């Protein structure tokens, strides 16, 4: 794999800009996680303790959550299906971008 650049501070989603922030600890419903998409604030939060290569995978995963949310598709899919789509897209985008 290639060298990984720093993550952008903003990315463009289907419904507009998304802010990307880093935190030492990311939690969702009381559970620690690597990343989080918040549609109310249009923010992706990424665990700063992850390696840079993992942070890119997290970013792509959370961007997929944003795309599904922006398009309204997440409302008709189950949680497991949404997560599987996000993992698949994250893997594909990482490979596309970094080889």
C-alpha positions as CSV (number, residue, x, y, z in Angstrom):
1,X,0.0,0.0,0.0
2,X,1.0,3.6,-0.6
3,X,1.8,6.2,1.9
4,X,-1.3,7.7,3.5
5,X,-1.9,11.4,3.5
6,X,-3.5,13.2,6.4
7,X,-7.3,13.1,6.3
8,X,-9.2,16.1,5.0
9,X,-11.0,18.3,7.5
10,X,-14.1,18.4,5.3
11,X,-15.5,16.2,2.6
12,X,-18.4,16.8,0.3
13,X,-21.5,14.7,0.9
14,X,-24.6,14.4,-1.3
15,X,-26.4,16.9,0.8
16,X,-23.4,19.3,1.4
17,X,-20.2,19.6,3.3
18,X,-19.3,17.2,6.1
19,X,-16.8,18.1,8.9
20,X,-14.2,15.5,9.8
21,X,-13.0,15.6,13.4
22,X,-10.6,13.4,15.5
23,X,-11.3,12.4,19.1
24,X,-9.3,10.3,21.5
25,X,-12.4,8.3,22.3
26,X,-15.5,7.8,20.1
27,X,-18.6,6.3,21.5
28,X,-22.0,5.3,20.1
29,X,-24.8,4.5,22.6
30,X,-22.2,4.0,25.3
31,X,-20.0,1.7,23.3
32,X,-16.5,2.6,22.0
33,X,-16.2,2.6,18.3
34,X,-13.7,3.7,15.6
35,X,-15.9,6.3,13.9
36,X,-19.3,7.9,13.9
37,X,-21.5,9.7,11.4
38,X,-23.8,12.3,13.0
39,X,-26.4,13.4,10.4
40,X,-27.7,16.2,12.7
41,X,-24.4,18.0,12.8
42,X,-23.1,16.6,9.5
43,X,-19.9,15.5,11.3
44,X,-17.8,12.4,10.9
45,X,-15.8,11.7,14.1
46,X,-12.7,9.4,13.8
47,X,-10.7,7.8,16.7
48,X,-7.4,9.6,16.7
49,X,-5.8,6.5,18.2
50,X,-6.2,4.5,15.0
51,X,-3.4,4.2,12.5
52,X,-3.5,6.6,9.6
53,X,-4.4,3.7,7.2
54,X,-7.2,2.7,9.5
55,X,-8.4,6.3,9.8
56,X,-8.9,6.3,6.0
57,X,-10.9,3.1,6.1
58,X,-13.0,4.6,8.9
59,X,-13.5,7.8,6.9
60,X,-14.7,5.9,3.8
61,X,-17.0,3.8,6.0
62,X,-18.5,6.8,7.7
63,X,-18.8,8.6,4.3
64,X,-20.9,5.7,3.1
65,X,-23.2,6.1,6.2
66,X,-23.5,9.8,5.2
67,X,-24.4,8.9,1.5
68,X,-27.0,6.4,2.6
69,X,-28.4,8.9,5.1
70,X,-28.4,11.8,2.6
71,X,-30.2,9.7,0.1
72,X,-32.7,8.3,2.6
73,X,-31.7,4.7,1.8
74,X,-30.7,4.0,5.4
75,X,-34.3,4.4,6.4
76,X,-35.4,1.3,4.5
77,X,-32.4,-1.0,5.2
78,X,-31.8,-2.9,8.4
79,X,-28.8,-2.0,10.6
80,X,-26.8,-5.1,9.6
81,X,-27.4,-4.4,5.9
82,X,-26.2,-0.8,6.3
83,X,-23.1,-1.9,8.1
84,X,-22.3,-4.5,5.5
85,X,-22.6,-1.9,2.7
86,X,-20.4,0.5,4.6
87,X,-17.7,-2.2,5.2
88,X,-17.8,-3.2,1.5
89,X,-17.6,0.4,0.2
90,X,-14.8,1.2,2.7
91,X,-12.8,-1.7,1.5
92,X,-13.4,-0.9,-2.2
93,X,-12.6,2.8,-1.8
94,X,-9.4,2.1,0.2
95,X,-8.2,-0.3,-2.5
96,X,-9.1,2.2,-5.3
97,X,-7.3,5.1,-3.7
98,X,-4.3,3.4,-2.2
99,X,-3.8,0.2,-4.2
